[in-house]
Amino acid sequence: MAVLLDEGTLIPEDNRKAAEFYKLAADRGNVDAMVNLGLMLESGEGMSPDPEAALSMFAMAAKKGDAFAQDKIAPQPVDTATTASIEPSEQASMVLAKTSRIK
């Protein structure tokens, strides 16, 4: 039902209601629902954007082995062109700060 509401196929699109159904399914351990709800939380589709809640959904799905979610929470490569003037210890702190938000 959540996918139908999310995509607007067969029934009118209702992203807020889709998010509610995704949440119910995610709470019951459905990995696809965790990822889809994470995407909605990330983009603000049907709700206000909530990057922290999105990261939490992706982390839960990643722990269950979802490759997409694992990619979403993986630390991104540091762009050496823009961080060349930053000390290596500061770069490490930046990466640690990002990964420490994963629950």
Jmol script that loads the backbone (N, CA, C; Angstrom):
load data "model"
ATOM      1  N   MET A   1       0.814  -1.184   0.000  1.00  0.00           N
ATOM      2  CA  MET A   1       0.000   0.000   0.000  1.00  0.00           C
ATOM      3  C   MET A   1       0.867   1.261   0.000  1.00  0.00           C
ATOM      4  N   ALA A   2       1.955   1.228   0.776  1.00  0.00           N
ATOM      5  CA  ALA A   2       2.837   2.399   0.856  1.00  0.00           C
ATOM      6  C   ALA A   2       3.411   2.746  -0.505  1.00  0.00           C
ATOM      7  N   VAL A   3       3.838   1.732  -1.252  1.00  0.00           N
ATOM      8  CA  VAL A   3       4.427   1.978  -2.574  1.00  0.00           C
ATOM      9  C   VAL A   3       3.387   2.585  -3.505  1.00  0.00           C
ATOM     10  N   LEU A   4       2.166   2.072  -3.473  1.00  0.00           N
ATOM     11  CA  LEU A   4       1.105   2.611  -4.326  1.00  0.00           C
ATOM     12  C   LEU A   4       0.833   4.074  -3.998  1.00  0.00           C
ATOM     13  N   LEU A   5       0.790   4.401  -2.704  1.00  0.00           N
ATOM     14  CA  LEU A   5       0.575   5.788  -2.289  1.00  0.00           C
ATOM     15  C   LEU A   5       1.768   6.665  -2.640  1.00  0.00           C
ATOM     16  N   ASP A   6       2.953   6.120  -2.501  1.00  0.00           N
ATOM     17  CA  ASP A   6       4.188   6.866  -2.768  1.00  0.00           C
ATOM     18  C   ASP A   6       4.314   7.187  -4.249  1.00  0.00           C
ATOM     19  N   GLU A   7       4.040   6.213  -5.096  1.00  0.00           N
ATOM     20  CA  GLU A   7       4.223   6.379  -6.539  1.00  0.00           C
ATOM     21  C   GLU A   7       2.986   6.906  -7.247  1.00  0.00           C
ATOM     22  N   GLY A   8       1.834   6.827  -6.596  1.00  0.00           N
ATOM     23  CA  GLY A   8       0.610   7.302  -7.235  1.00  0.00           C
ATOM     24  C   GLY A   8       0.121   6.382  -8.335  1.00  0.00           C
ATOM     25  N   THR A   9       0.456   5.090  -8.252  1.00  0.00           N
ATOM     26  CA  THR A   9      -0.028   4.136  -9.243  1.00  0.00           C
ATOM     27  C   THR A   9      -1.284   3.465  -8.708  1.00  0.00           C
ATOM     28  N   LEU A  10      -2.287   3.412  -9.540  1.00  0.00           N
ATOM     29  CA  LEU A  10      -3.590   2.820  -9.232  1.00  0.00           C
ATOM     30  C   LEU A  10      -4.433   3.646  -8.269  1.00  0.00           C
ATOM     31  N   ILE A  11      -3.795   4.375  -7.365  1.00  0.00           N
ATOM     32  CA  ILE A  11      -4.513   5.259  -6.447  1.00  0.00           C
ATOM     33  C   ILE A  11      -3.779   6.599  -6.422  1.00  0.00           C
ATOM     34  N   PRO A  12      -4.477   7.675  -6.049  1.00  0.00           N
ATOM     35  CA  PRO A  12      -3.816   8.994  -6.030  1.00  0.00           C
ATOM     36  C   PRO A  12      -2.619   9.015  -5.073  1.00  0.00           C
ATOM     37  N   GLU A  13      -1.592   9.717  -5.492  1.00  0.00           N
ATOM     38  CA  GLU A  13      -0.378   9.848  -4.680  1.00  0.00           C
ATOM     39  C   GLU A  13      -0.682  10.591  -3.382  1.00  0.00           C
ATOM     40  N   ASP A  14      -0.184  10.043  -2.283  1.00  0.00           N
ATOM     41  CA  ASP A  14      -0.329  10.675  -0.967  1.00  0.00           C
ATOM     42  C   ASP A  14       0.930  10.322  -0.170  1.00  0.00           C
ATOM     43  N   ASN A  15       1.933  11.176  -0.287  1.00  0.00           N
ATOM     44  CA  ASN A  15       3.231  10.882   0.325  1.00  0.00           C
ATOM     45  C   ASN A  15       3.185  10.849   1.840  1.00  0.00           C
ATOM     46  N   ARG A  16       2.343  11.674   2.436  1.00  0.00           N
ATOM     47  CA  ARG A  16       2.251  11.655   3.896  1.00  0.00           C
ATOM     48  C   ARG A  16       1.704  10.313   4.382  1.00  0.00           C
ATOM     49  N   LYS A  17       0.679   9.817   3.719  1.00  0.00           N
ATOM     50  CA  LYS A  17       0.099   8.528   4.091  1.00  0.00           C
ATOM     51  C   LYS A  17       1.084   7.403   3.768  1.00  0.00           C
ATOM     52  N   ALA A  18       1.807   7.524   2.653  1.00  0.00           N
ATOM     53  CA  ALA A  18       2.811   6.520   2.293  1.00  0.00           C
ATOM     54  C   ALA A  18       3.869   6.423   3.380  1.00  0.00           C
ATOM     55  N   ALA A  19       4.313   7.570   3.888  1.00  0.00           N
ATOM     56  CA  ALA A  19       5.326   7.581   4.948  1.00  0.00           C
ATOM     57  C   ALA A  19       4.809   6.872   6.196  1.00  0.00           C
ATOM     58  N   GLU A  20       3.533   7.052   6.505  1.00  0.00           N
ATOM     59  CA  GLU A  20       2.951   6.376   7.667  1.00  0.00           C
ATOM     60  C   GLU A  20       3.003   4.854   7.487  1.00  0.00           C
ATOM     61  N   PHE A  21       2.656   4.386   6.278  1.00  0.00           N
ATOM     62  CA  PHE A  21       2.696   2.950   6.018  1.00  0.00           C
ATOM     63  C   PHE A  21       4.129   2.423   6.009  1.00  0.00           C
ATOM     64  N   TYR A  22       5.051   3.202   5.429  1.00  0.00           N
ATOM     65  CA  TYR A  22       6.461   2.795   5.457  1.00  0.00           C
ATOM     66  C   TYR A  22       6.941   2.683   6.900  1.00  0.00           C
ATOM     67  N   LYS A  23       6.544   3.625   7.750  1.00  0.00           N
ATOM     68  CA  LYS A  23       6.960   3.608   9.153  1.00  0.00           C
ATOM     69  C   LYS A  23       6.441   2.353   9.850  1.00  0.00           C
ATOM     70  N   LEU A  24       5.192   2.020   9.614  1.00  0.00           N
ATOM     71  CA  LEU A  24       4.625   0.798  10.208  1.00  0.00           C
ATOM     72  C   LEU A  24       5.420  -0.437   9.773  1.00  0.00           C
ATOM     73  N   ALA A  25       5.713  -0.510   8.484  1.00  0.00           N
ATOM     74  CA  ALA A  25       6.457  -1.664   7.966  1.00  0.00           C
ATOM     75  C   ALA A  25       7.900  -1.658   8.464  1.00  0.00           C
ATOM     76  N   ALA A  26       8.525  -0.477   8.517  1.00  0.00           N
ATOM     77  CA  ALA A  26       9.906  -0.372   9.004  1.00  0.00           C
ATOM     78  C   ALA A  26       9.993  -0.802  10.457  1.00  0.00           C
ATOM     79  N   ASP A  27       9.006  -0.400  11.256  1.00  0.00           N
ATOM     80  CA  ASP A  27       8.977  -0.783  12.672  1.00  0.00           C
ATOM     81  C   ASP A  27       8.848  -2.294  12.846  1.00  0.00           C
ATOM     82  N   ARG A  28       8.333  -2.961  11.827  1.00  0.00           N
ATOM     83  CA  ARG A  28       8.184  -4.422  11.867  1.00  0.00           C
ATOM     84  C   ARG A  28       9.361  -5.132  11.182  1.00  0.00           C
ATOM     85  N   GLY A  29      10.404  -4.341  10.818  1.00  0.00           N
ATOM     86  CA  GLY A  29      11.624  -4.932  10.286  1.00  0.00           C
ATOM     87  C   GLY A  29      11.729  -5.014   8.781  1.00  0.00           C
ATOM     88  N   ASN A  30      10.805  -4.398   8.039  1.00  0.00           N
ATOM     89  CA  ASN A  30      10.853  -4.437   6.581  1.00  0.00           C
ATOM     90  C   ASN A  30      11.954  -3.504   6.072  1.00  0.00           C
ATOM     91  N   VAL A  31      12.978  -4.099   5.467  1.00  0.00           N
ATOM     92  CA  VAL A  31      14.148  -3.331   5.028  1.00  0.00           C
ATOM     93  C   VAL A  31      13.799  -2.361   3.907  1.00  0.00           C
ATOM     94  N   ASP A  32      12.995  -2.791   2.941  1.00  0.00           N
ATOM     95  CA  ASP A  32      12.615  -1.888   1.845  1.00  0.00           C
ATOM     96  C   ASP A  32      11.878  -0.656   2.383  1.00  0.00           C
ATOM     97  N   ALA A  33      11.036  -0.862   3.377  1.00  0.00           N
ATOM     98  CA  ALA A  33      10.316   0.259   3.985  1.00  0.00           C
ATOM     99  C   ALA A  33      11.286   1.205   4.691  1.00  0.00           C
ATOM    100  N   MET A  34      12.307   0.644   5.341  1.00  0.00           N
ATOM    101  CA  MET A  34      13.319   1.484   6.001  1.00  0.00           C
ATOM    102  C   MET A  34      14.011   2.383   4.985  1.00  0.00           C
ATOM    103  N   VAL A  35      14.396   1.791   3.856  1.00  0.00           N
ATOM    104  CA  VAL A  35      15.095   2.552   2.811  1.00  0.00           C
ATOM    105  C   VAL A  35      14.168   3.609   2.222  1.00  0.00           C
ATOM    106  N   ASN A  36      12.944   3.211   1.876  1.00  0.00           N
ATOM    107  CA  ASN A  36      12.017   4.165   1.265  1.00  0.00           C
ATOM    108  C   ASN A  36      11.669   5.301   2.214  1.00  0.00           C
ATOM    109  N   LEU A  37      11.450   4.975   3.492  1.00  0.00           N
ATOM    110  CA  LEU A  37      11.174   6.024   4.469  1.00  0.00           C
ATOM    111  C   LEU A  37      12.401   6.918   4.637  1.00  0.00           C
ATOM    112  N   GLY A  38      13.585   6.325   4.640  1.00  0.00           N
ATOM    113  CA  GLY A  38      14.815   7.116   4.710  1.00  0.00           C
ATOM    114  C   GLY A  38      14.923   8.105   3.562  1.00  0.00           C
ATOM    115  N   LEU A  39      14.580   7.648   2.359  1.00  0.00           N
ATOM    116  CA  LEU A  39      14.623   8.532   1.191  1.00  0.00           C
ATOM    117  C   LEU A  39      13.618   9.671   1.323  1.00  0.00           C
ATOM    118  N   MET A  40      12.427   9.347   1.837  1.00  0.00           N
ATOM    119  CA  MET A  40      11.414  10.388   2.015  1.00  0.00           C
ATOM    120  C   MET A  40      11.844  11.391   3.080  1.00  0.00           C
ATOM    121  N   LEU A  41      12.423  10.893   4.163  1.00  0.00           N
ATOM    122  CA  LEU A  41      12.908  11.782   5.218  1.00  0.00           C
ATOM    123  C   LEU A  41      14.067  12.646   4.724  1.00  0.00           C
ATOM    124  N   GLU A  42      14.901  12.063   3.908  1.00  0.00           N
ATOM    125  CA  GLU A  42      16.052  12.787   3.370  1.00  0.00           C
ATOM    126  C   GLU A  42      15.610  13.936   2.455  1.00  0.00           C
ATOM    127  N   SER A  43      14.631  13.658   1.590  1.00  0.00           N
ATOM    128  CA  SER A  43      14.211  14.649   0.599  1.00  0.00           C
ATOM    129  C   SER A  43      13.102  15.563   1.095  1.00  0.00           C
ATOM    130  N   GLY A  44      12.419  15.151   2.165  1.00  0.00           N
ATOM    131  CA  GLY A  44      11.296  15.934   2.642  1.00  0.00           C
ATOM    132  C   GLY A  44      10.025  15.656   1.864  1.00  0.00           C
ATOM    133  N   GLU A  45       9.991  14.539   1.179  1.00  0.00           N
ATOM    134  CA  GLU A  45       8.822  14.169   0.389  1.00  0.00           C
ATOM    135  C   GLU A  45       7.680  13.762   1.337  1.00  0.00           C
ATOM    136  N   GLY A  46       6.626  14.573   1.369  1.00  0.00           N
ATOM    137  CA  GLY A  46       5.489  14.285   2.225  1.00  0.00           C
ATOM    138  C   GLY A  46       5.661  14.746   3.660  1.00  0.00           C
ATOM    139  N   MET A  47       6.781  15.359   3.969  1.00  0.00           N
ATOM    140  CA  MET A  47       7.065  15.799   5.339  1.00  0.00           C
ATOM    141  C   MET A  47       8.227  16.787   5.291  1.00  0.00           C
ATOM    142  N   SER A  48       8.553  17.354   6.432  1.00  0.00           N
ATOM    143  CA  SER A  48       9.740  18.210   6.502  1.00  0.00           C
ATOM    144  C   SER A  48      10.981  17.330   6.429  1.00  0.00           C
ATOM    145  N   PRO A  49      12.024  17.775   5.721  1.00  0.00           N
ATOM    146  CA  PRO A  49      13.258  16.973   5.678  1.00  0.00           C
ATOM    147  C   PRO A  49      13.814  16.760   7.082  1.00  0.00           C
ATOM    148  N   ASP A  50      14.290  15.559   7.328  1.00  0.00           N
ATOM    149  CA  ASP A  50      14.882  15.226   8.625  1.00  0.00           C
ATOM    150  C   ASP A  50      16.097  14.336   8.368  1.00  0.00           C
ATOM    151  N   PRO A  51      17.259  14.950   8.074  1.00  0.00           N
ATOM    152  CA  PRO A  51      18.451  14.179   7.731  1.00  0.00           C
ATOM    153  C   PRO A  51      18.872  13.184   8.804  1.00  0.00           C
ATOM    154  N   GLU A  52      18.697  13.543  10.075  1.00  0.00           N
ATOM    155  CA  GLU A  52      19.100  12.639  11.153  1.00  0.00           C
ATOM    156  C   GLU A  52      18.213  11.395  11.181  1.00  0.00           C
ATOM    157  N   ALA A  53      16.910  11.581  11.034  1.00  0.00           N
ATOM    158  CA  ALA A  53      15.995  10.435  11.002  1.00  0.00           C
ATOM    159  C   ALA A  53      16.240   9.588   9.755  1.00  0.00           C
ATOM    160  N   ALA A  54      16.553  10.245   8.641  1.00  0.00           N
ATOM    161  CA  ALA A  54      16.868   9.511   7.412  1.00  0.00           C
ATOM    162  C   ALA A  54      18.102   8.646   7.622  1.00  0.00           C
ATOM    163  N   LEU A  55      19.130   9.223   8.225  1.00  0.00           N
ATOM    164  CA  LEU A  55      20.361   8.481   8.499  1.00  0.00           C
ATOM    165  C   LEU A  55      20.087   7.289   9.404  1.00  0.00           C
ATOM    166  N   SER A  56      19.214   7.475  10.371  1.00  0.00           N
ATOM    167  CA  SER A  56      18.848   6.390  11.279  1.00  0.00           C
ATOM    168  C   SER A  56      18.146   5.259  10.522  1.00  0.00           C
ATOM    169  N   MET A  57      17.238   5.615   9.609  1.00  0.00           N
ATOM    170  CA  MET A  57      16.549   4.585   8.804  1.00  0.00           C
ATOM    171  C   MET A  57      17.549   3.837   7.928  1.00  0.00           C
ATOM    172  N   PHE A  58      18.448   4.580   7.289  1.00  0.00           N
ATOM    173  CA  PHE A  58      19.456   3.936   6.434  1.00  0.00           C
ATOM    174  C   PHE A  58      20.363   3.031   7.262  1.00  0.00           C
ATOM    175  N   ALA A  59      20.716   3.474   8.468  1.00  0.00           N
ATOM    176  CA  ALA A  59      21.588   2.663   9.327  1.00  0.00           C
ATOM    177  C   ALA A  59      20.901   1.359   9.729  1.00  0.00           C
ATOM    178  N   MET A  60      19.604   1.424  10.037  1.00  0.00           N
ATOM    179  CA  MET A  60      18.875   0.202  10.397  1.00  0.00           C
ATOM    180  C   MET A  60      18.825  -0.762   9.215  1.00  0.00           C
ATOM    181  N   ALA A  61      18.571  -0.235   8.022  1.00  0.00           N
ATOM    182  CA  ALA A  61      18.520  -1.081   6.829  1.00  0.00           C
ATOM    183  C   ALA A  61      19.903  -1.640   6.506  1.00  0.00           C
ATOM    184  N   ALA A  62      20.931  -0.822   6.701  1.00  0.00           N
ATOM    185  CA  ALA A  62      22.301  -1.266   6.432  1.00  0.00           C
ATOM    186  C   ALA A  62      22.687  -2.417   7.349  1.00  0.00           C
ATOM    187  N   LYS A  63      22.278  -2.331   8.611  1.00  0.00           N
ATOM    188  CA  LYS A  63      22.580  -3.412   9.563  1.00  0.00           C
ATOM    189  C   LYS A  63      21.911  -4.720   9.160  1.00  0.00           C
ATOM    190  N   LYS A  64      20.825  -4.620   8.405  1.00  0.00           N
ATOM    191  CA  LYS A  64      20.135  -5.811   7.929  1.00  0.00           C
ATOM    192  C   LYS A  64      20.675  -6.268   6.575  1.00  0.00           C
ATOM    193  N   GLY A  65      21.735  -5.597   6.092  1.00  0.00           N
ATOM    194  CA  GLY A  65      22.421  -6.041   4.884  1.00  0.00           C
ATOM    195  C   GLY A  65      22.026  -5.358   3.599  1.00  0.00           C
ATOM    196  N   ASP A  66      21.233  -4.296   3.643  1.00  0.00           N
ATOM    197  CA  ASP A  66      20.831  -3.610   2.418  1.00  0.00           C
ATOM    198  C   ASP A  66      22.008  -2.818   1.843  1.00  0.00           C
ATOM    199  N   ALA A  67      22.396  -3.168   0.620  1.00  0.00           N
ATOM    200  CA  ALA A  67      23.574  -2.552  -0.011  1.00  0.00           C
ATOM    201  C   ALA A  67      23.363  -1.065  -0.279  1.00  0.00           C
ATOM    202  N   PHE A  68      22.179  -0.679  -0.726  1.00  0.00           N
ATOM    203  CA  PHE A  68      21.901   0.732  -0.997  1.00  0.00           C
ATOM    204  C   PHE A  68      22.054   1.552   0.281  1.00  0.00           C
ATOM    205  N   ALA A  69      21.467   1.053   1.365  1.00  0.00           N
ATOM    206  CA  ALA A  69      21.554   1.756   2.653  1.00  0.00           C
ATOM    207  C   ALA A  69      22.994   1.818   3.140  1.00  0.00           C
ATOM    208  N   GLN A  70      23.744   0.745   2.922  1.00  0.00           N
ATOM    209  CA  GLN A  70      25.155   0.749   3.317  1.00  0.00           C
ATOM    210  C   GLN A  70      25.915   1.832   2.571  1.00  0.00           C
ATOM    211  N   ASP A  71      25.610   2.006   1.281  1.00  0.00           N
ATOM    212  CA  ASP A  71      26.245   3.070   0.512  1.00  0.00           C
ATOM    213  C   ASP A  71      25.839   4.453   1.018  1.00  0.00           C
ATOM    214  N   LYS A  72      24.573   4.591   1.429  1.00  0.00           N
ATOM    215  CA  LYS A  72      24.093   5.886   1.905  1.00  0.00           C
ATOM    216  C   LYS A  72      24.787   6.332   3.190  1.00  0.00           C
ATOM    217  N   ILE A  73      25.155   5.376   4.047  1.00  0.00           N
ATOM    218  CA  ILE A  73      25.776   5.763   5.321  1.00  0.00           C
ATOM    219  C   ILE A  73      27.298   5.696   5.296  1.00  0.00           C
ATOM    220  N   ALA A  74      27.858   5.180   4.211  1.00  0.00           N
ATOM    221  CA  ALA A  74      29.318   5.064   4.115  1.00  0.00           C
ATOM    222  C   ALA A  74      29.948   6.451   4.082  1.00  0.00           C
ATOM    223  N   PRO A  75      31.060   6.618   4.775  1.00  0.00           N
ATOM    224  CA  PRO A  75      31.761   7.905   4.695  1.00  0.00           C
ATOM    225  C   PRO A  75      32.146   8.194   3.248  1.00  0.00           C
ATOM    226  N   GLN A  76      31.928   9.424   2.844  1.00  0.00           N
ATOM    227  CA  GLN A  76      32.250   9.823   1.484  1.00  0.00           C
ATOM    228  C   GLN A  76      33.743  10.142   1.393  1.00  0.00           C
ATOM    229  N   PRO A  77      34.335   9.883   0.219  1.00  0.00           N
ATOM    230  CA  PRO A  77      35.757  10.214   0.065  1.00  0.00           C
ATOM    231  C   PRO A  77      35.991  11.709   0.288  1.00  0.00           C
ATOM    232  N   VAL A  78      37.078  11.999   0.895  1.00  0.00           N
ATOM    233  CA  VAL A  78      37.438  13.393   1.152  1.00  0.00           C
ATOM    234  C   VAL A  78      38.013  13.982  -0.128  1.00  0.00           C
ATOM    235  N   ASP A  79      37.502  15.137  -0.519  1.00  0.00           N
ATOM    236  CA  ASP A  79      37.976  15.841  -1.711  1.00  0.00           C
ATOM    237  C   ASP A  79      39.275  16.559  -1.340  1.00  0.00           C
ATOM    238  N   THR A  80      40.403  16.001  -1.773  1.00  0.00           N
ATOM    239  CA  THR A  80      41.698  16.564  -1.382  1.00  0.00           C
ATOM    240  C   THR A  80      41.929  17.956  -1.947  1.00  0.00           C
ATOM    241  N   ALA A  81      41.265  18.298  -3.039  1.00  0.00           N
ATOM    242  CA  ALA A  81      41.441  19.634  -3.612  1.00  0.00           C
ATOM    243  C   ALA A  81      40.884  20.695  -2.670  1.00  0.00           C
ATOM    244  N   THR A  82      39.783  20.378  -1.978  1.00  0.00           N
ATOM    245  CA  THR A  82      39.190  21.377  -1.089  1.00  0.00           C
ATOM    246  C   THR A  82      39.651  21.216   0.352  1.00  0.00           C
ATOM    247  N   THR A  83      40.279  20.089   0.682  1.00  0.00           N
ATOM    248  CA  THR A  83      40.706  19.867   2.063  1.00  0.00           C
ATOM    249  C   THR A  83      42.220  19.867   2.210  1.00  0.00           C
ATOM    250  N   ALA A  84      42.920  20.249   1.173  1.00  0.00           N
ATOM    251  CA  ALA A  84      44.380  20.223   1.218  1.00  0.00           C
ATOM    252  C   ALA A  84      44.935  21.098   2.333  1.00  0.00           C
ATOM    253  N   SER A  85      44.241  22.183   2.653  1.00  0.00           N
ATOM    254  CA  SER A  85      44.740  23.090   3.684  1.00  0.00           C
ATOM    255  C   SER A  85      44.322  22.655   5.093  1.00  0.00           C
ATOM    256  N   ILE A  86      43.534  21.594   5.193  1.00  0.00           N
ATOM    257  CA  ILE A  86      43.085  21.118   6.503  1.00  0.00           C
ATOM    258  C   ILE A  86      44.050  20.049   7.001  1.00  0.00           C
ATOM    259  N   GLU A  87      44.442  20.160   8.240  1.00  0.00           N
ATOM    260  CA  GLU A  87      45.350  19.185   8.842  1.00  0.00           C
ATOM    261  C   GLU A  87      44.714  17.791   8.827  1.00  0.00           C
ATOM    262  N   PRO A  88      45.530  16.737   8.651  1.00  0.00           N
ATOM    263  CA  PRO A  88      44.988  15.372   8.641  1.00  0.00           C
ATOM    264  C   PRO A  88      44.154  15.036   9.879  1.00  0.00           C
ATOM    265  N   SER A  89      44.555  15.535  11.051  1.00  0.00           N
ATOM    266  CA  SER A  89      43.782  15.247  12.255  1.00  0.00           C
ATOM    267  C   SER A  89      42.398  15.887  12.187  1.00  0.00           C
ATOM    268  N   GLU A  90      42.307  17.070  11.565  1.00  0.00           N
ATOM    269  CA  GLU A  90      41.005  17.712  11.394  1.00  0.00           C
ATOM    270  C   GLU A  90      40.160  16.944  10.390  1.00  0.00           C
ATOM    271  N   GLN A  91      40.798  16.425   9.321  1.00  0.00           N
ATOM    272  CA  GLN A  91      40.071  15.622   8.347  1.00  0.00           C
ATOM    273  C   GLN A  91      39.504  14.379   9.023  1.00  0.00           C
ATOM    274  N   ALA A  92      40.294  13.738   9.849  1.00  0.00           N
ATOM    275  CA  ALA A  92      39.832  12.545  10.560  1.00  0.00           C
ATOM    276  C   ALA A  92      38.672  12.893  11.479  1.00  0.00           C
ATOM    277  N   SER A  93      38.748  14.037  12.133  1.00  0.00           N
ATOM    278  CA  SER A  93      37.656  14.465  13.009  1.00  0.00           C
ATOM    279  C   SER A  93      36.369  14.677  12.222  1.00  0.00           C
ATOM    280  N   MET A  94      36.496  15.218  11.011  1.00  0.00           N
ATOM    281  CA  MET A  94      35.318  15.441  10.174  1.00  0.00           C
ATOM    282  C   MET A  94      34.667  14.112   9.809  1.00  0.00           C
ATOM    283  N   VAL A  95      35.465  13.120   9.439  1.00  0.00           N
ATOM    284  CA  VAL A  95      34.942  11.809   9.077  1.00  0.00           C
ATOM    285  C   VAL A  95      34.319  11.144  10.297  1.00  0.00           C
ATOM    286  N   LEU A  96      35.002  11.215  11.442  1.00  0.00           N
ATOM    287  CA  LEU A  96      34.467  10.614  12.660  1.00  0.00           C
ATOM    288  C   LEU A  96      33.155  11.264  13.082  1.00  0.00           C
ATOM    289  N   ALA A  97      33.052  12.566  12.928  1.00  0.00           N
ATOM    290  CA  ALA A  97      31.814  13.264  13.295  1.00  0.00           C
ATOM    291  C   ALA A  97      30.657  12.772  12.440  1.00  0.00           C
ATOM    292  N   LYS A  98      30.914  12.560  11.165  1.00  0.00           N
ATOM    293  CA  LYS A  98      29.854  12.097  10.277  1.00  0.00           C
ATOM    294  C   LYS A  98      29.447  10.672  10.633  1.00  0.00           C
ATOM    295  N   THR A  99      30.405   9.792  10.834  1.00  0.00           N
ATOM    296  CA  THR A  99      30.076   8.387  11.094  1.00  0.00           C
ATOM    297  C   THR A  99      29.548   8.157  12.489  1.00  0.00           C
ATOM    298  N   SER A 100      29.827   9.044  13.424  1.00  0.00           N
ATOM    299  CA  SER A 100      29.344   8.849  14.796  1.00  0.00           C
ATOM    300  C   SER A 100      27.837   9.079  14.898  1.00  0.00           C
ATOM    301  N   ARG A 101      27.244   9.709  13.896  1.00  0.00           N
ATOM    302  CA  ARG A 101      25.797   9.928  13.908  1.00  0.00           C
ATOM    303  C   ARG A 101      25.039   8.647  13.577  1.00  0.00           C
ATOM    304  N   ILE A 102      25.699   7.641  13.079  1.00  0.00           N
ATOM    305  CA  ILE A 102      25.043   6.396  12.693  1.00  0.00           C
ATOM    306  C   ILE A 102      24.656   5.643  13.948  1.00  0.00           C
ATOM    307  N   LYS A 103      23.400   5.272  14.025  1.00  0.00           N
ATOM    308  CA  LYS A 103      22.890   4.594  15.228  1.00  0.00           C
ATOM    309  C   LYS A 103      22.613   3.149  14.927  1.00  0.00           C
TER     310      LYS A 103
END
end "model"
wireframe off; spacefill off
backbone 0.3
color backbone group
